[in-house]
Amino acid sequence: MGIPSPATLTNLADGRGPEALLAKWEVRRIRPSGVQIIPFSESNAPANRATARGRAPAAAPPAPVRQSANPKKFRCGTCKEPSKSQKCGLCSNPDCPTNTGGGTGTPAPPAPPPRKRNRGDDDPPPRRPRPAHPPEEEDEESDDEEAAAPAAEDEEDEEDEEDEEEEEEEEEEEEEEEDEEEDDDEAPDQTDGRPVIPVPVGLSHFDDTDACNWLLDEVLVHKGFKKQQRGDVGEIIFAMIAPACFDVHWGDVSIVGAHMSGGRGDGGKDVIINGRSKKIIVDFKAWSRGSVNVKDARSIGGALMAVDRDDYDEFLGIVATNRTFTNSAVNYVNDLNTNAPGAFKVQLWNGTKLRRKIKSAINNPSRSKGWNENAGQFVTHVLCYLACERKIRVRPRDEDEMERAQLTLLEKTDVESLGELFISPE
């Protein structure tokens, strides 16, 4: 069925027309410009019929309104209690001074009108007008500057990275220098760069434990030593126990550390021991604090692989220290021993193992290699050789003490002078 004509719709609005049209269309409102219609639905059919007959549809009953004792919620201006009227301000509080037998209450004062705001010092300054368009030349220059900015930033970043690396290197060098300066500042009893070491009291009653504790805890880490000097003292202590520990002659032990060659580095070789069929290379780390890490232990591997293999069947590298080793250093040595050829091995001697080896040398009954449990004589021999190499100055208990120690050490080592001891035959 098509859309009805305006005349038909007008008749429907007046209540005239066939009922069939009411089942299809509903007239909502009639305007001078036309009639608005919507499709018929079951829900609005009664409304359509009532409208078509000229009767208004029945309105739904209104919802009940909840009444309150004070619907507008007026309050007294004095006691703030509920009031009956805004006009009179009567309140329900009998104690209110404005409510005297039905008297009038005081309404709340009206809110003050909003104050007109004037621009003051706290307000932001007015915006300046922006120029319409800069000249084209300035645009080209700004584009060139923007294009050059990333390149300049990259150059600055590279310079910053280089500066950071240089600062880290300088900090490491400064830390080493500070350690040396601290040692110099805190060094008591020091003469021409050499600390003065007094012979300990009660030396004749020293046992092997007392000797180890005094040499490693008092002499080796003495405040008068710099870092390189501590390494020299550690090399000498290790060389003194080498004949008894490895069953070699004194002439088979040589010190080739940096103090012998005059340089800072020694390539991981401080002491070399030439046995009958075994060559031993020792790298001694004499530290006042900290643990030996993998970087310091790695040099022994390269030094061990670089030795001449013609005259020896076995090759042993030893990293010895008065301190401890990190786990990474231990793991490195384990991997090296697993992957290296069978003739090459590396050992780590921490402070505990070094003390055990010193005690075994002191208690060695050999007259030419050990000290037959004479810990006091072992200490005086070490001090005597350190003084001969101008590493320390010894303050003896009597004038002849160092002379007697020198004679007994020459007899033991079978050399004419201590200057011939621990000299490399190469």
C-alpha angles and dihedrals in degrees: 000000000000129000110286120243121258091254092055091049091049091054089050091053090053091052097257127115140071120309090232090072091054089060090059108035140036125204112218104173138346119223131177089251096052147299125287114222135179131192118272121259133181093246095058099036095103091048090050092051094046091049091048091053093051096252125121115239118252111268121231115253112264119254115257113263117223110233121214131197092241106023096174094038099225115181134200115256092223108041098015091230121143111283130205097225139014090219100056100022095219111172133195095235110107091195094056110115091222094053104072108158096323095331124153125276126218114252119224113270114257119255114266116254115260113273115243109246119229123194110259139171093287094059117095116256117260117269118261116236113257119231114259100235129340118231118275093247091061090050091055092049092049090050090053091050092050091050091050093047097077092049091050091049091052091051090049091050092052091048090049092052091050090048091051092051091049090048091052091051091047091049091053091049091046091051091053091047091047091053090052092045091049089051090051094046094048095041111116122194096019124158126187092340095311122105118232111238116194119212105254119255114251093023091150089064096049119125126198093273093051090049093051093047094048096046097044101033101034110025105029095050096035113152091234093066125090121214095268092045091054088054091052091051091049092051091052093049090051092047091052093058096039098090092053095041098046100026096239134132123264090247090059091064120079133173112222100165126135094276089063095050097035095236135113098238129051101183094248094302119114102145127021121197118193109199129179095275102351131076117203126196119193128198110191121201110195105186131170092208142358132042131281109255132202093269092061093043095048095073092070091065094058093044091051094051092049097060123108109265100193101087101037137059099198132040124198128186120197128192107195128184141164089227132049138278129244121240090250090058091050092049091049092054092047091052091046092053090048097049102032122090116276094255093059122075135163128207132193118215111193124187093277095052092044090056090049091053092048090052091050090053092049092050095044107121094211109114094208098043108023138037101236094234093311099134094169092058091048090055093049091049091053092048091047094054092044089054091047090054089048093242094125143005114237122217102205126201091237136009097257098044097094093042091055090047091051093051094050092047092051090051092050096047095040095227130129095228135010089240088072093055120105094004115150113243091214 
